[in-house]
Amino acid sequence: MEQIQTSMKRLFEGDPQIVRAAYEALLETVTEVTQSGKEAKRSEVAALLAAELDVEIEYGRTMGGKGKPAILDPLNKIIRLLSYVSTAKEVPALAKSMRDLNLREMARFALERNTSDEATAVLIGALDSVGPVFRVGVVNSLAKRRGSRVVAGLRKATGDNDPEVRQAAVEALANFPDPANDAIIAKMARCDCRKTRARAIKARVRLAETLNNAGQKGAARQIYRAIQGSNADAPQKKAAGIGLKA
């Protein structure tokens, strides 16, 4: 593991060739430990990466930001490497990265790949972050997960002050087989903006498909019929008709 620590230190060198070679060496190691039967090595590598990330973030803070731009690229590289191997144990280091505007997008990516409950909790908390574009990314990350906490977070996001975040949250709810989500999606489908309304109705169609695939055929039929009787455009009504026939 000494070789890994040496490569991580070289990420902070100014020479691009040294940095590239160090990253490639680390990526090769990370790829190797993700293979079946190497769980112990994977945990060790993940712990080393998280520890280095934590130390360097603290160093940047204690230096009052002096020299910080120089460490942003290597820190983002370490976070990307962590995205391959991190578990619940490494979530605190990634959560700390989420508090940095220059690191949080890569941290969100790493947390999205981390399937632990701890990662889910951090992503839900990030729904209150500054920046609507980032919050849309968080919503999309949560859309790939499951669980009542995720659904509650997405429902809360449908009340966000940014329309794109609200739209993303509504569309994400269509991935969860809960008939109660239809009332939220249907509300957006009645808005004055035609584009927003069309996207919401498409989400209703997808929710019906999700429910049907989950065996909730009665709930799916109810949504299909509601779409047919609504102000939906012809393509959405046709899709609802096809769903009913199926």
N, C-alpha and C positions, 0 to 999 in steps of 0.2 A: 504493500500500500504506500510505501515511501515514494514510488514512482508516480503515483497519482497525485500526491501532495506536491511533488516537484513540478508536474505538469500544470497544476492549478496555479502555482506561483508564477509560472512562465506566461500565463494568460495576461498578466498585468505588465509584461514587458512592452516596450515601445516598438520593437521591431515586428512588423507584420508577419514576417516569415516564421519567427519564433512562436508568435501567438497562434498562427495557423497550424503549425506542427504540433503544438501543445494541445490544441482543441481536437485535432484529428486523433491524437493518441488517447485522449480522454474518451472520445466518442467510441473508439474501438473497444476500450475497456468496458464502457457502459453497455454497449451492444452485446458483448460477450457474457456479462453477468446476468443479462435478462433471459438467458437460455434456461430451460428446465433443469433442475437439479443444482442450480447455483444460487439458491435463495440466500444462503449465508453470506456469500460474497457480495450479492446485490445489496443486502442490508448494510454491509460495511462500507461499500462505495457510496451509497446514499447518505450515510451518516457523515462521511468525510466531506462530501459536496455541501451538505446543509451547514456543517460547522464552518466551512470556509465562507459560505455566503453570509452567515450570521456575523462572523468576525469582520468581514469587509464592509458590511453595511454599518456596523457600529463604528468602524474606523472612519468612514465617510462622515458620520455625524459628529464625532469628537473633533474632527478637523474643521468643523464648521463649514463644510462644503468645499474647502480648498482642495483642489485637485480632483474633485468628484467626477467631472466629465470623463476623466481618463479611466475611471473604474467602471463606468456604466456598461460598456460593451462586454468586458470580461464577466461582470455580474450577470448580465443577460445570458451569456453563454453557459454559465454555471446553472442558472435556472432552467435553461433548455435541457441541459444534461439531466437535471433532476426530474424533468418531466417523464423520463424513461424509467426511473427507478424509485421514485419517492413513494412512501407509504404514509400512514398516519403520523409516524414519528417525525417526519420532515415537514409536516404542515406548518408548525410554528414559524419556521424559517421562511417559508413561502408566504405566510400571512404577513410577516414583517415586510417582505418585499412589496406586498400589495399596498403598503402605505406610502410607497415612493412612486411619484407620477411617471418616472422614467423606467421603472421596473415592473409596474403593475400589470401591463398587458401580457408580458411573458409569464408573470406569476399566475395570471388568470389561466393562461394556456396550460401551465403545469398542473394547476389545481383541477382543471377540467379532466385531465388524464388520470388524476388520482381519485380512485373510487371510494375512498374512506368517508365515513360520516363526518370526520373532522374537516375534510376538504369541502364537503357540502355545506357545513355550517359557515365556513369562511366566505364561500361564494354567496350564500344568502345574505350575510352581513354586508357584502360589497354592493348590494342593490341600493344602498344609501350613499354610494360614492359620488364624488363630484365628476361631472362630465357625462352627458347623455350617450355619447358614442360608446364610452366604456361600459355604461350600464346596459346598453343593448347587447354588448358582448357577454356580459355576465348572465343576462337573461338567456341568451343562446346556449351558454354553457350549462345552465340549470335545466334547459329543455331536454338535455340528453340524460338526465338523472331521473330517479323515481323516488316516491315517498311523500307522505303527507306534509312534511316540512317544506319540501320543494314546491308543492302545489300552493301552500299557504303563502310562500314568498312570491310566487308568480302572480297570485291573485292580488297581493298587495301592490305589485309593480304595475298592475293595470290602472292604478290610480296615480301613477307617476305624473309629474308636471310636464314631461316631454312627450309629445305625441308618438315619436318613433319608439320610445321605450314602452309606452302603453300598447302600441301595435304589436311589438315583438312579444310582449307578455301574453297578449290575447292569442296570438298564433301558437305560442308554446303550449298553452293550456289545451290545445286541440290534440296534443300527444298523450294526454292522460285520460283513461277511461272512467271519467267521473261525470255523470249526467248534469251535476250542479254547475259544471263549467259552461254549459250552454247559455245560461241566463246572462253570464258576463260577456260572452262572445256576441250574443244576440243584441245586447245593448249597444255595442260598437257598430253592429251591422245596421243600426237605425240612424247613424250620424249623417250629417248633411254632405260631407265630403264623399263624392262618388268613389274615388280611388280607395279611401279608407274603408268605405262600406263594402266594396267588392272583395277586398282582402279579408275582411271579417267574415263575410259569407262563405268564402273559400275555406276559412278556418272551421266554420260550422259543418261544412261538408266533410272535412277531414276528421272532425270530432266524431261525427256519426260513423265514419268508417272505423275509427279507433274503437268505438263502443261495440260496433258489430263484430269486429275481430276478437273482442274480449268476451263475446257471448251475450252482450246486453242488446239483443236485437230489438226489443220493444222500445228502449230508449232511442236507439238509432232511427227506427221508423218514425218516431215522434218528431225528431229533428228534421228528417227528410221532408215530412209533410209540412212542417212549419216553414221550411224554406220555400216549398212550392207555393204556399199561400202568402208569402211576403213580397216585398218590393225588390227582390233579387233580380239580377239581370238574367236573360234567357240561358246563357251557358251554365250558370249555377243551378237554375231550376231544372235544366236537363240533367245535370249531374245528380241532383236529388232524385229525379225520376228513375235514373239508371240504378241508383242505390236501392230504391224501393223494389224494383223488379228483381234485383239480385237477392 
